[in-house]
Amino acid sequence: MHNPAHPGEVLKEYLPENLSITDAASHLGVTRAALSRVLNSRAGISAEMDLRLSDALGTSPGFWARIQVQYDIWQAKQHHHTHIERFPQAA
């Protein structure tokens, strides 16, 4: 897996060009600050935000959450240095 984009970067491509962050946040029922944090890659997509975006953009439920999980796993792999042994198998 390559370095996936933060979901906020992807979201920027889905929002209409002429839509302000303030108007988009109002439409979604979230604060401007909350949406700005996502769009600027400073916050992730919650399950609630995923459902709001799915309704507003016509994407399937879970679409945004899957992008977030891919991003989170890639980031974790970049910082995971400790090898953990497998659990022993039960007899």
C-alpha positions as CSV (number, residue, x, y, z in Angstrom):
1,M,0.0,0.0,0.0
2,H,1.3,3.4,-0.9
3,N,0.9,6.6,1.2
4,P,-2.9,7.1,1.1
5,A,-4.3,10.6,1.2
6,H,-5.9,11.9,4.3
7,P,-9.7,11.7,3.9
8,G,-9.8,15.5,4.2
9,E,-7.8,15.8,1.0
10,V,-10.2,13.5,-0.8
11,L,-13.2,15.4,0.6
12,K,-11.9,18.6,-0.9
13,E,-12.3,17.1,-4.3
14,Y,-15.9,16.1,-3.6
15,L,-17.1,19.4,-2.3
16,P,-18.4,21.9,-4.9
17,E,-15.8,24.6,-5.7
18,N,-18.1,27.5,-4.9
19,L,-19.2,26.1,-1.5
20,S,-17.6,27.8,1.5
21,I,-16.5,25.8,4.5
22,T,-19.0,27.7,6.6
23,D,-21.9,26.8,4.3
24,A,-20.7,23.2,4.0
25,A,-20.4,22.9,7.8
26,S,-23.9,24.4,8.2
27,H,-25.3,22.0,5.7
28,L,-23.7,19.0,7.4
29,G,-24.8,20.2,10.9
30,V,-21.3,20.5,12.2
31,T,-19.2,23.4,13.3
32,R,-17.0,25.3,10.8
33,A,-14.0,24.4,13.0
34,A,-14.8,20.7,13.0
35,L,-15.0,20.6,9.2
36,S,-11.9,22.8,8.8
37,R,-9.9,20.4,10.9
38,V,-10.9,17.5,8.7
39,L,-10.2,19.4,5.5
40,N,-6.8,20.5,6.7
41,S,-5.9,16.9,7.8
42,R,-5.8,17.8,11.5
43,A,-8.8,15.5,12.4
44,G,-10.2,12.2,11.2
45,I,-13.5,11.1,9.9
46,S,-15.8,9.8,12.7
47,A,-18.6,7.4,12.1
48,E,-21.1,10.2,12.5
49,M,-19.2,12.4,10.0
50,D,-19.1,9.5,7.6
51,L,-22.9,9.2,7.7
52,R,-23.4,13.0,7.3
53,L,-21.0,13.1,4.3
54,S,-22.6,10.0,2.8
55,D,-26.0,11.7,2.9
56,A,-24.8,15.0,1.6
57,L,-22.6,13.7,-1.2
58,G,-24.4,10.5,-2.2
59,T,-21.6,8.2,-1.2
60,S,-22.2,4.9,0.4
61,P,-22.1,4.6,4.2
62,G,-18.6,3.6,5.3
63,F,-16.9,5.2,2.2
64,W,-15.3,7.9,4.3
65,A,-14.6,5.6,7.2
66,R,-12.7,3.2,4.9
67,I,-10.5,6.0,3.6
68,Q,-9.8,7.0,7.2
69,V,-8.9,3.4,8.3
70,Q,-6.6,3.0,5.3
71,Y,-4.9,6.3,6.2
72,D,-4.6,5.3,9.9
73,I,-3.2,1.9,9.2
74,W,-0.6,3.2,6.9
75,Q,0.4,5.9,9.4
76,A,0.6,3.3,12.2
77,K,2.8,1.0,10.0
78,Q,5.3,3.9,9.6
79,H,5.7,4.1,13.3
80,H,5.4,0.5,14.4
81,H,8.9,-0.9,15.1
82,T,8.3,-3.5,17.7
83,H,7.9,-7.1,16.5
84,I,5.2,-8.9,18.6
85,E,5.3,-12.7,18.7
86,R,2.2,-14.6,17.8
87,F,0.1,-16.0,20.6
88,P,0.8,-19.7,21.2
89,Q,-1.7,-22.1,19.7
90,A,-4.0,-23.9,22.1
91,A,-3.3,-27.7,22.4
